[in-house]
Amino acid sequence: MLLLVAVLTLVACHHEPHFITDKDYRNEVHQDFENRVSQFSILNSQLKLDTLCQTEREAMEFLYAYMPLSDLADYEPSFYLNQVRYAFKAREEMPWGKDVPEDIFRHFVLVYRVNNENLDTARMVFYRELKERVKGMTMEEAALEVNHWCHEHVAYRASDSRTSSPLATLRTSLGRCGEESTFTVTALRAVGIPARQCYTPRWAHCDDNHAWVEVYVDGEWKFLGACEPDPHLNMGWFSIPSTRCMMVHTKAFGKYKGDEEVVKRTGMYSELNLLSHYAPTRRVTVTVVDANDQPMEGAHVKFKLYNYAEYYTLADMAWET
């Protein structure tokens, strides 16, 4: 009987669909994962990915291929596997789960981290708290309701601390916009709603900055003020100031290949320019040439904004062929 169960399990896993259906992208992720494993040989014995089904294995490879080294060192594989399983659980049990595109789910639901917060089990706690509260709602209604729940638990207080974990914020009930947006993104992802933290590093009209949240609802990214509930999406006290921004950006875990402009790529994340979601924009081409009017290899063009009595770099664009 045990042998039969084992065989049936293996057959079920064998016929399971891929988590990453794009073969080229899947191979790229797998190669990046293998490169990470080659640097840290202990990972093979720790992860035991051959014991997982295909979807879980590919999701874990995606996370381990691009996670910060501190995350790799500080948390056990079981922590990330629980994150994966609860993300899949939300996709399966929430009525909107199967409508979320694969790449959006991968970068903005599955991912366990929002900013530089300490990691915790908030996804599991928030899922249990919210699953009945959003029952029977549309995706948009659920996003608004989750933000109401966040407002019930967290109030704004300015702070220089960076950045408390969602459960720590829940316990203190206080946070600046960075904590509130991290908290809200985590809560939305917990019920399978794609979410990301948006940030204007400097306002154009005053010496300050701000962070808020975008949610992917019914095929479109829309914004909301974290822990600042409104009756509709695309509302918030910052909706007018954001039309005067010079930069709004977010980070996408791993190698992101969506439609948004990528202003920075690293081995762990891509930084996306979301300014066109808020302000009128147009494309500007800057060419750096030498004395012979030839493009200069290795040139950097920095776009700066005067704020806090300094010229702050909004974007540093490297030379491209």
N, C-alpha and C positions, 0 to 999 in steps of 0.2 A: 504493500500500500504506500509506504514512504517513497519507494522508487517511482511509483506511478505519479504521485504528487510532484516529485522533482521533475519528471519528464514533462508533465503538463505545464509546469511553470516555465521550463525552458522553451517549450513550443510557443507559449503565450508571449514570452519576451521576444522570441525570434520574429514573430509576425507583427510586433508592435511597430507603429509608424515612427519615423524619425522625429526627434524634437527639432532638429534643424534640417528642413527638407531641401534647401538649396545645397546641392552636392559640393559645389566649389567652395562655398562659405563654410560648410561643415568640415571639409578637408583642411581649410585654412585654420579653423579653430583647433582641430585635432593636432595639426602640426605645431601650432603655438603651445598647446598643452604638452606635447611631447618635448618641446624645447624647454619648458619649465621643469618637467620631470627630470630631464637630463642634468639640469643644474642642481636639483634637490632629489637625489636618488631615493631618499627615504619615503618620498611621496607614494611610490608604487606600493610599498607594503602597508602604508597607512590608509590609502584610499580604498583599495579592494574594489575597484570599479567593475571587475568581472562578475561580481555578485549582484549587480544592479541590472534592472531592465534597461532597454535601449534609450528610452526617453530620459530616465534619471541619469544614466551614464553620460549622455551627451550634454545634459544641463550641467552636471558637475564638471565636465571638461571645460565648458564655457566659463564657468565661474573661476576655476583654478587656473585657467590659461591667462587671465587678466587681472586677478585680484592683487591688491597691494601686498608686498612681502610681509608687512606687519600683520595683515589678516591671515596670511598663510601660517605665520608662526604663532599667533595668539589664540586661535580657535581650532577645535578638533573637527575632523571631517564630518562627524555626526551632526555638528551644528549646521553646517551648510546643507547636508542632506535633508534635515528637517525643514530648512528654508525652502528647498526645492519641492519637497512633498506638499507643503502647505500652499505653495504657489500653484501647483497642479491641482490641489484640492479645491482651491478657490475657482480656478478655471473650469473645473468639472461641475461644481455645485452652483455657481452663480449663473443666472440665466444669460448674462451677456458674455460669459467666459469664452464661448466658442466663436464669438464674433470679433474678438480681438485679433488683429493680424499677428502672425508669428513673430515678426521682427519687433513689433511694438511690445508684445508680451515678454520677449527675451530681454530687452533692454530696460523696460520700465515697469515690469511686474515681478519677474523672477529675481531681479537683482536685490541683494540684501542690504545694500548700503545706499544712503542718500548723499551724505556729505562726509565730514571727517568725524562723525559721532562714534562713540564707543558702540559696539554691537551688542544686541541683546535678543531676547525671544519675543519682542513686541509683535511680530507678525502673527504668531500663534495666539497670543493674548488678545490682540485686537480682533482677530477673526472670530474668536468665540464671543467677544463682546458685541460684535456688529452684525453677525450673520442673520440673526432674527430681526434686528432693527431695520435692515434694508430688504427684508423679505417682501416679495410682491411689487417692488418698485422697479421703475425703468432705470437704466444706467445713469441718466442725468439726475433723476430724483435721488438715487442712491449716493451719487457724488455729493450732492447738496446736503443730504442727511448725515453723511460721514463728517462733513465739515461742521455741522451743528453739534455732533457728538464731540468733536475736537474742541469746539468753543466751550462746551460744558466742563471740560477738564483742564484747559490751559488758558491762562490770561497773560497778557503782554507785560513784560518788564525788561527794560533795557539792561544789557549786561555785556561785559567784555569777555566772558567765558566762551570758549569754543570747543566743541558743541556737545551738549548733553545728549545722552541716548534717549530714545522715545520713552522707555519705561522710567528713566530718571526724571524726565520732564513730566510724565504722568504723576509721579510721586510729589514733585515740588509744586506742580500746577502753574509754573511760571516759566517764561522764556521770551527771548527777543524774537525777531522775525525768523532768524536762522533756526532756532529750536522749534518754533511753531510750524514752519514749513517742513522741516524734517519729520516732525511728529505727524503732520497731516498727510504727507506723501506716504509714510509708512502705513498709516491707517487705510488709505485708499488702495494701496497695493495689496493689503491684507485681504480685501474682498475682491481682488481681481480687477480693479480699475487702474489702468495705466496712469501713472502720475510721475511728475518730475519737478524738482525745485528750480525755479527761475530766479535770476539774480541780476540786478543792475548794480555793478560795482561802484558807480558814482552817479548820482543824479546830475542832470545838466543844469538844474536851476537852483540847487542849494548844496551845502556841504553835508552830504549824507548818502546812504545807500539803502537798498531794500531787497528782500527776498519774498517770493510768493510761490504759488503752485499752478502748474498746468495739468489738466486731466484730458485724457483721450476719450471722448464720448461720441459714439455713433459716427466714427470715422473722421473726427475733427478734434484738434487740440483747442481747448478753451481754458480760461484762467479763472482763479478765485483767490480771495485773500485767506491765507491759512489761519484757522481758528477765528475767522471774521465772517460769519455766515451771512449770505444775502439770498434773496428769493430766487435768483437766477444766476447762471454762470456768466462769465464775461462782465462781472460787476466787481467793484472794489474802490476804496478811497484813492488808490493809486492809478486808476484807469486813465485819468487825465494827465497826471505827471508822466506816465509811461509813454505817452504820445510824443514827449519831448526828449526821450532817452537817446543816448548815443550808442548804448550797447545793452542788450539783454541776452544773457547766455545761460546754458545749462550743460551738464556733463552727462554723457551717455557711456555706460560701462562697456568696455571692450571696443572692438572695431565696428564702428557704426557706419551704415551705408544707406541711411535714409535720405529724405529730400532736403533737409535743412543744410545750410552752409556750415561746413566744419572750419573753424578758425584755429584749431589746435589739435594735434594728434600726439598721443603718447602711446607707450606700449600697454597702457592700462585703460585709457579712456579717450573719448573724443569730446572736444568742447564745441558746442553748437551755437551759432548765432541766431537768436529768435527775434531780433529787432523788428523784422517785417510783420510780426504778429501784433505789434503795438503802435508802430509809428510809420509814417510814409518814408520809404527808402528808395534809393537808386544805387546802381552799381558804379563804383569808381575804380578805374584801372590806373595803377601807379607803376611806372617803368623807371628803373634806376639804371643809368647808363654811365659808361666811363668816358674818358676824353675823346675816344674814337667813336662815340655814339653806339657802343655795343653793350648789350645787357650785362650787368655785373653779377657774376655768380657769387652766391653766398650773401647777397644783400638782405637786409631786414628793413621792413617799413613798419614803424610804430605809429599807431593812431592813439593820440593822447587827448585828455580832457582836463582843463584846469579846475581843480577842486581841492579843498583842504590845503590851499596855498601851495599846491604843487601840480605839475603836469603828470597826471596818472595815466599809465598805459592801459588802454582798453583792449587793444589787440596788437600782437607782434607777428606780422606776416612774413614768413621766410621766402626766399627766392624760389621760384618755380620755373621750370623750362617751358 
